[in-house]
Amino acid sequence: MIETIPTTAQGPMGEYAPFRSELFLTSWPGEHFSLEAFEASPKDGSEQSLVSIPVTLTVPRAEVQLYFHDPARAPKDCSRVFATTRSLPLSIAPAQLVIKALLAGPTESEKRTGLASPFPPDASLRSVNIRLGVATVDFNTGMRNVGGACRAQAIQSMVEKTLQQFPGVQRVRITAGGSEKLALQP
């Protein structure tokens, strides 16, 4: 995801001056990426004086469990899910990170073991809030019609089992576009 975060240099007008900005990464950009700084033209807003700096980001990682459906191992029980271990970056929002990992689906090696993702291709995460033991996961409206009862059961189980590994999560509520009633309709 590319995001522009404006900041202003502090110094005499018309001269280059140092500036500082803090970045909050809400998703993992990968270990290697480029940080770009530029000034916007006051005339037309175009980019000027673009500087691109290669960055290597080293972040401590943690082992987490992601749960996926395996149609071959559980052909008649769509709510049965199977764990796979992933190494994800430590985050102040680990619940959001694991749900994004679920949406991304199994890795190629996990697919070879039979793990599958029933998420619709247009599904995306809007938010994850944990309050008083209830994790509310709000997806976009792409999660309103998921294309079958089995698929809906698999998604529900995957999200529940994955989030229940976190202390304090006792129950999981799934919404789509803010509506619990319209979420995961077959």
JOZIPE-V53809 format. One record per residue. N is the residue number from 1. PSI is psi as a letter, one per 40 degrees, with the letter a starting at -180 (NA if undefined). OMEGA is omega in radians with two decimals (* if undefined). BURIAL is I if it has 9 or more other ideal C-beta (glycine too) atoms within 8 Angstrom, else O. Layout:
<<N/PSI/OMEGA/BURIAL> <N/PSI/OMEGA/BURIAL>>
This chain:
<<1/h/3.12/O> <2/h/-3.13/O> <3/h/3.08/O> <4/h/3.12/O> <5/h/-3.10/O> <6/i/3.01/O> <7/i/-3.09/O> <8/h/3.07/O> <9/i/3.12/O> <10/h/-3.14/O> <11/a/-3.12/O> <12/h/-3.13/O> <13/h/3.11/O> <14/e/3.12/O> <15/i/3.07/O> <16/h/-3.11/O> <17/i/3.12/O> <18/i/3.07/O> <19/i/-3.12/O> <20/i/3.10/O> <21/i/3.06/O> <22/h/3.12/O> <23/h/3.06/O> <24/h/-3.10/O> <25/h/3.13/O> <26/e/3.04/O> <27/i/-3.05/O> <28/h/-3.13/O> <29/e/-3.02/O> <30/i/-3.10/O> <31/d/-3.07/O> <32/h/3.08/O> <33/i/3.13/O> <34/h/3.04/O> <35/h/-3.09/O> <36/h/3.06/O> <37/h/3.12/O> <38/i/3.02/I> <39/i/3.12/O> <40/h/3.12/O> <41/h/3.09/I> <42/e/-3.11/O> <43/d/-3.06/O> <44/e/3.11/O> <45/e/-3.13/O> <46/i/3.14/O> <47/h/3.07/O> <48/i/3.07/O> <49/f/-3.13/O> <50/h/3.05/O> <51/h/3.13/O> <52/h/-3.08/O> <53/h/3.08/O> <54/h/-3.10/O> <55/h/2.97/O> <56/h/-3.06/O> <57/h/3.07/I> <58/h/-3.10/O> <59/h/3.06/O> <60/i/-3.09/O> <61/i/3.11/O> <62/i/3.07/I> <63/h/3.09/O> <64/i/3.08/I> <65/h/2.98/I> <66/i/-3.12/I> <67/h/3.13/I> <68/i/3.07/I> <69/i/3.05/I> <70/g/-3.07/I> <71/d/-3.13/O> <72/d/-3.13/O> <73/d/-3.13/O> <74/g/-3.05/I> <75/d/-3.09/O> <76/e/-3.14/O> <77/g/-3.07/O> <78/e/-3.13/I> <79/e/3.14/O> <80/h/-3.12/I> <81/i/-3.04/I> <82/i/-3.06/I> <83/i/2.94/O> <84/i/-3.11/I> <85/h/3.09/O> <86/i/3.03/I> <87/h/-3.13/O> <88/i/3.12/I> <89/i/3.04/I> <90/i/-3.04/O> <91/i/3.02/O> <92/e/3.12/O> <93/g/-3.06/O> <94/d/3.13/I> <95/d/3.11/I> <96/d/-3.12/I> <97/d/-3.12/I> <98/d/3.09/I> <99/d/3.07/I> <100/d/3.09/I> <101/d/3.07/I> <102/d/3.13/I> <103/d/3.13/I> <104/d/3.08/O> <105/i/3.14/I> <106/i/3.05/I> <107/i/3.12/O> <108/d/-3.14/O> <109/d/3.09/O> <110/d/3.09/I> <111/d/3.14/I> <112/d/3.08/O> <113/e/3.09/O> <114/e/-3.13/I> <115/i/-3.09/I> <116/i/3.11/I> <117/h/3.12/I> <118/e/-3.11/I> <119/h/3.05/I> <120/i/-3.08/I> <121/d/-3.11/O> <122/e/3.12/O> <123/h/3.04/I> <124/i/-3.10/O> <125/h/3.04/I> <126/d/-3.14/O> <127/i/2.98/O> <128/h/3.11/I> <129/h/3.09/O> <130/h/-3.12/I> <131/h/3.09/O> <132/f/3.07/O> <133/e/-3.12/O> <134/h/3.06/I> <135/h/3.09/I> <136/h/-3.12/I> <137/h/-3.13/I> <138/h/3.07/I> <139/i/3.06/I> <140/i/-3.10/I> <141/e/3.05/O> <142/e/3.12/I> <143/e/3.12/I> <144/d/3.12/I> <145/g/-3.01/O> <146/e/3.03/I> <147/f/3.03/O> <148/i/-3.11/O> <149/d/3.14/O> <150/d/3.14/O> <151/d/3.13/I> <152/d/3.11/I> <153/d/-3.13/I> <154/d/3.13/I> <155/d/3.14/I> <156/d/-3.13/I> <157/d/3.14/I> <158/d/-3.11/I> <159/d/-3.13/I> <160/d/-3.09/I> <161/d/-3.13/I> <162/d/-3.11/I> <163/d/-3.12/I> <164/e/3.05/I> <165/e/-3.12/O> <166/h/3.11/I> <167/h/3.10/O> <168/e/3.10/O> <169/h/3.14/I> <170/d/-3.11/O> <171/i/-3.14/O> <172/h/3.10/I> <173/h/3.13/I> <174/h/3.07/I> <175/i/3.09/I> <176/h/-3.08/I> <177/f/3.13/I> <178/e/-3.08/O> <179/h/3.09/I> <180/d/-3.11/O> <181/d/-3.09/O> <182/e/-3.11/I> <183/i/3.04/I> <184/f/3.07/I> <185/h/3.12/O> <186/NA/*/I>>
